[in-house]
Amino acid sequence: MIDHLLSIANELRPHMGFLAGGFAMNLLISVLSMGVGTVIGVALGRLRYSGWRAFDLPSRLATNLCRNVPSFVLLFYMASMIPSEVVLAGKFYTVPIWIKATLALTFPVIGFASDQSLGYFTQRTAGLSGAGETFLVAWVQYFLIIVMASATASIIGADEIVGRANTLISQTGGDGFMLTIYLFVSLWFIFSGLLLTALVKGVATGLSRAA
């Protein structure tokens, strides 16, 4: 068993840096999606909470749209609708595929953040404790979902970890290597999820004690 694990490690060692660079792209896509989506979503949640009729219906419609459109479908939509090149001041600029993937994953985050922030504002007004901790825990859990979903960006050609794993498989071949590298890729997501979960538990515990 140990010899087999060592054999797998030796087989993957030359590709560690290549795969790590791909996972960094997954994290970049996820962080940008969560950041932009959270800002817009919280703004929508605030408008829904405000009670202003002029903003209530549009903000609820926008939230429902972002919440219910599958990100997998949005990936193909962004890939086909956003041009590969744009012209600015007479110069051609390439639009990276990872930007298209980021935009596709931003939409569901907007719907999530709108719903969660509405709950946060409602709990704060009612004088309930733990509103901030509830929002934080839910946000981190959704961030993990977005990190996992970022792996689907390989379908439109994003240079992330699954796409790089597929490149190595096409170059190396062999069913054994394919299973090994996919298992290795899955471990990146699992360990990052465990690390982030442990971190947020520590933060939530600290906030509870401070309160």
URMOPE-V385903 format. One record per pair of residues at least 12 apart in sequence whose C-alpha atoms are under 10 Angstrom apart, sorted by the first residue. I is the first residue (numbers start at 1). J is the second residue. Records with the same first field share a line. If there is no record, write none. Layout:
I=J + J
This chain:
8=176 + 177 + 180 + 181 + 184
9=180 + 184
11=177 + 180 + 181
12=177 + 180 + 181 + 184
15=164 + 165 + 168 + 181
16=184
18=160 + 161 + 164 + 165 + 168
19=160 + 161 + 162 + 163 + 164 + 165 + 168 + 181 + 184 + 185 + 188
20=160 + 161 + 164 + 185 + 188
21=159 + 160 + 161 + 164
22=151 + 158 + 159 + 160 + 161 + 162 + 163 + 164 + 165
23=147 + 150 + 151 + 159 + 160 + 161 + 162 + 163 + 164 + 185 + 188 + 189
24=159 + 160 + 161
25=98 + 150 + 151 + 158 + 159 + 160 + 161
26=98 + 101 + 102 + 146 + 147 + 148 + 149 + 150 + 151 + 152 + 153 + 154 + 158 + 159 + 160 + 161 + 162 + 189
27=143 + 146 + 147 + 148 + 150 + 160 + 192
28=98 + 99 + 102 + 147 + 150 + 160
29=98 + 99 + 100 + 101 + 102 + 103 + 104 + 105 + 106 + 146 + 147 + 149 + 150 + 151 + 153 + 158 + 160
30=101 + 102 + 105 + 106 + 143 + 144 + 145 + 146 + 147 + 148 + 149 + 150 + 151
31=102 + 106 + 143 + 146 + 147
32=99 + 102 + 103 + 105 + 106
33=99 + 101 + 102 + 103 + 104 + 105 + 106 + 107 + 108 + 109 + 110 + 143 + 146 + 147 + 150
34=102 + 105 + 106 + 107 + 108 + 109 + 110 + 112 + 113 + 139 + 140 + 142 + 143 + 146 + 147
35=106 + 109 + 110 + 143
36=102 + 103 + 106 + 107 + 109 + 110
37=66 + 102 + 103 + 105 + 106 + 107 + 108 + 109 + 110 + 111 + 112 + 113 + 114
38=106 + 107 + 108 + 109 + 110 + 111 + 112 + 113 + 114 + 116 + 117 + 139
39=109 + 110 + 113 + 114
40=106 + 107 + 109 + 110 + 111 + 113 + 114
41=59 + 62 + 63 + 66 + 106 + 107 + 108 + 109 + 110 + 111 + 112 + 113 + 114 + 115 + 116 + 117 + 118
42=110 + 111 + 112 + 113 + 114 + 115 + 116 + 117 + 118 + 120 + 121
43=59 + 110 + 113 + 114 + 117 + 118
44=56 + 58 + 59 + 60 + 62 + 63 + 110 + 111 + 113 + 114 + 115 + 117 + 118
45=59 + 60 + 63 + 110 + 111 + 112 + 113 + 114 + 115 + 116 + 117 + 118 + 119 + 120 + 121
46=59 + 114 + 115 + 117 + 118 + 120 + 121
47=59 + 60 + 114 + 118
48=60 + 63 + 114 + 115 + 117 + 118
49=114 + 117 + 118 + 119 + 120 + 121 + 122
50=118 + 121
59=114
60=111 + 114 + 115
62=107 + 110 + 111 + 114
63=107 + 108 + 109 + 110 + 111 + 112 + 113 + 114 + 115
64=108 + 110 + 111 + 112 + 114 + 115
65=107 + 108 + 110 + 111
66=104 + 105 + 106 + 107 + 108 + 109 + 110 + 111 + 112 + 114
67=107 + 108 + 109 + 110 + 111 + 112 + 113 + 114 + 115
68=107 + 108 + 111
69=104 + 107 + 108 + 111
70=104 + 105 + 107 + 108
71=101 + 103 + 104 + 105 + 106 + 107 + 108 + 109 + 146 + 149 + 150 + 152
72=101 + 104 + 105 + 149 + 150 + 152 + 153 + 155
73=104
74=100 + 101 + 103 + 104 + 105 + 106 + 107 + 108
75=97 + 100 + 101 + 102 + 103 + 104 + 105 + 152 + 153 + 154 + 155 + 156
76=100 + 101 + 104 + 153 + 155 + 156
77=100 + 104
78=97 + 99 + 100 + 101 + 102 + 103 + 104 + 156
79=97 + 98 + 99 + 100 + 101 + 104 + 155 + 156 + 157
80=100 + 156
81=100
82=95 + 97 + 99 + 100
83=95 + 96 + 100
84=96 + 97 + 100
96=157 + 158 + 159
97=153 + 154 + 156 + 157 + 158 + 159
98=150 + 153 + 154 + 156 + 157 + 158 + 159 + 160
99=158
100=153 + 156 + 158
101=150 + 151 + 152 + 153 + 154 + 155 + 156 + 157 + 158
102=150 + 153
104=150 + 153
105=146 + 147 + 149 + 150 + 153
106=146
108=142 + 146
109=139 + 142 + 143 + 146
112=138 + 139 + 142
113=135 + 138 + 139 + 142
116=131 + 134 + 135 + 136 + 138 + 139
117=131 + 132 + 135
119=131 + 134 + 135
120=132 + 133 + 134 + 135
129=208 + 211
130=204 + 207 + 208 + 211
132=204 + 207 + 208
133=200 + 201 + 203 + 204 + 205 + 206 + 207 + 208
134=204
136=200 + 201 + 203 + 204
137=197 + 200 + 201 + 203 + 204
139=200
140=193 + 196 + 197 + 199 + 200 + 201
141=193 + 196 + 197 + 200
143=193 + 196
144=189 + 190 + 192 + 193 + 194 + 196 + 197
145=193
147=189 + 192 + 193
148=186 + 189 + 190 + 193
150=162
151=163 + 185 + 189
154=166
161=182 + 185 + 186 + 188
162=181 + 182 + 185 + 186
164=185
165=178 + 181 + 182 + 184 + 185
166=178 + 181 + 182
168=181
169=181 + 182
